[in-house]
Amino acid sequence: MKVIVTVVEQIISEAHVDIPDGLTQEAIRQEIVVRYNTGQMQTDFNIAQVDFVSISAQIITQNG
């Protein structure tokens, strides 16, 4: 018997990032978005929390 199991999790990651002083809130948002979109922050992310959302299973029947 085969069973397909699907697990859905919500992963919350955090990164501690140094940005220049004196930026407005909008400039800080833009700095973070640019760094994220260019991949500069990917290595800085650490998993802070994983929340279990759901699990389901589908039984695959084989005729034969």
C-alpha positions as a Markdown table, in Angstrom:
| # | Residue | x | y | z |
|---|---|---|---|---|
| 1 | Met | 0.0 | 0.0 | 0.0 |
| 2 | Lys | 1.2 | 3.5 | -0.8 |
| 3 | Val | 0.3 | 6.5 | 1.1 |
| 4 | Ile | 1.0 | 10.1 | 0.1 |
| 5 | Val | 1.5 | 12.2 | 3.2 |
| 6 | Thr | 1.3 | 16.0 | 2.9 |
| 7 | Val | 2.6 | 18.2 | 5.8 |
| 8 | Val | 2.0 | 21.9 | 5.7 |
| 9 | Glu | 4.1 | 24.1 | 8.0 |
| 10 | Gln | 4.5 | 27.8 | 8.4 |
| 11 | Ile | 8.2 | 28.7 | 8.8 |
| 12 | Ile | 9.0 | 32.0 | 10.4 |
| 13 | Ser | 12.6 | 33.2 | 9.8 |
| 14 | Glu | 14.5 | 36.2 | 11.1 |
| 15 | Ala | 17.6 | 38.0 | 10.1 |
| 16 | His | 19.6 | 40.5 | 12.0 |
| 17 | Val | 20.7 | 43.1 | 9.4 |
| 18 | Asp | 22.9 | 46.1 | 9.8 |
| 19 | Ile | 21.6 | 49.1 | 7.7 |
| 20 | Pro | 22.9 | 52.7 | 7.6 |
| 21 | Asp | 21.7 | 55.1 | 10.3 |
| 22 | Gly | 19.4 | 58.0 | 9.6 |
| 23 | Leu | 17.2 | 56.3 | 7.1 |
| 24 | Thr | 13.4 | 57.0 | 7.0 |
| 25 | Gln | 11.0 | 54.1 | 7.5 |
| 26 | Glu | 10.3 | 54.0 | 3.7 |
| 27 | Ala | 14.1 | 53.9 | 3.0 |
| 28 | Ile | 14.5 | 51.1 | 5.5 |
| 29 | Arg | 11.7 | 49.1 | 3.9 |
| 30 | Gln | 13.3 | 49.7 | 0.5 |
| 31 | Glu | 16.8 | 48.7 | 1.7 |
| 32 | Ile | 15.4 | 45.4 | 3.1 |
| 33 | Val | 13.4 | 44.6 | -0.1 |
| 34 | Val | 16.4 | 45.3 | -2.3 |
| 35 | Arg | 18.6 | 43.1 | -0.1 |
| 36 | Tyr | 16.0 | 40.3 | -0.1 |
| 37 | Asn | 15.3 | 40.5 | -3.8 |
| 38 | Thr | 19.0 | 40.4 | -4.7 |
| 39 | Gly | 19.7 | 37.4 | -2.4 |
| 40 | Gln | 22.0 | 39.4 | 0.0 |
| 41 | Met | 19.9 | 38.4 | 3.0 |
| 42 | Gln | 19.3 | 34.7 | 2.3 |
| 43 | Thr | 22.4 | 33.5 | 4.2 |
| 44 | Asp | 21.4 | 35.7 | 7.2 |
| 45 | Phe | 18.0 | 34.0 | 7.8 |
| 46 | Asn | 17.7 | 31.7 | 10.7 |
| 47 | Ile | 14.6 | 29.6 | 11.4 |
| 48 | Ala | 13.0 | 31.2 | 14.5 |
| 49 | Gln | 9.8 | 29.2 | 14.6 |
| 50 | Val | 8.0 | 26.4 | 12.7 |
| 51 | Asp | 4.3 | 26.1 | 13.2 |
| 52 | Phe | 2.5 | 22.9 | 12.2 |
| 53 | Val | -0.5 | 23.8 | 10.1 |
| 54 | Ser | -1.9 | 20.5 | 8.8 |
| 55 | Ile | -1.2 | 17.0 | 7.8 |
| 56 | Ser | -3.2 | 14.8 | 5.4 |
| 57 | Ala | -2.8 | 11.4 | 3.9 |
| 58 | Gln | -4.1 | 9.9 | 0.7 |
| 59 | Ile | -4.1 | 6.1 | 0.3 |
| 60 | Ile | -3.2 | 4.9 | -3.2 |
| 61 | Thr | -4.9 | 1.7 | -4.1 |
| 62 | Gln | -3.3 | -0.6 | -6.7 |
| 63 | Asn | -5.5 | -2.9 | -8.7 |
| 64 | Gly | -3.8 | -5.9 | -10.1 |
